[in-house]
Amino acid sequence: MHSFLRISAFVVGAAFAVPAAAEGIIFKCFFDWKCDPNRKCDHDGVDIRYKVDLETEVAERIGMKSDLIELEMIFGDRAITIMEKPISGGITTTTLLIDNGDAVRSENEISGRDLAPMQYLGQCISM
């Protein structure tokens, strides 16, 4: 219940329009900048959506159904982070600021036997 109060304060504090009785929030995250270690940052267009269940404190990535990736949420006093933990051992985090929705997505994926790091910058809004 404590996280429910924090996420409710997040929704109100960030001026997101969400019904008070809602059990879940959908965050639409659009990342328009992509950076990788081999090239400079450049324009991109990654659209990711998460459904956050306030009662169970569970997040799911909409459009991605896989038993091989576990999602975990971390609620802070200034940000929410969603961690995607695939079976490969790599990790992806999406962190969004509570007050303005600014977001960063950091991918530390494993591609074959190589590390494939990538970082995206953008915004998340509730729907």
Secondary structure, DSSP 4 states (H G I P E B T S, - for coil): -HHHHHHHHHHHHTT----TT-SEEEEEEEEEEEEETTEEEEEEEEEEEEEEETTTTEEEETT---TTEEEEEEE-SSEEEEEEEETTS-EEEEEEETTT-EEEEEEEEEETTEEEEEEEEEEEEE-
